[in-house]
């Protein structure tokens, strides 16, 4: 289980990148939104989509590779 956050800023593809708490690529604390405590990035991604349906998300290449679209 991990704590998941997303970057408040979008990437070059217009998506908010999802990270685990201790990811070295995680955004600064004031520039991220907490999603919750989940067993996989897919669960965190689904929750983020449910909470913020107007936003697009992508998993971090380094810590959420299973959810990373590129």
Secondary structure as GFF3:
##gff-version 3
##sequence-region A 1 70
A	DSSP	beta_strand	2	10	.	.	.	ID=ss1
A	DSSP	beta_strand	16	20	.	.	.	ID=ss2
A	DSSP	three_ten_helix	29	31	.	.	.	ID=ss3
A	DSSP	beta_strand	32	38	.	.	.	ID=ss4
A	DSSP	alpha_helix	41	51	.	.	.	ID=ss5
A	DSSP	beta_strand	57	59	.	.	.	ID=ss6
A	DSSP	three_ten_helix	65	67	.	.	.	ID=ss7
###
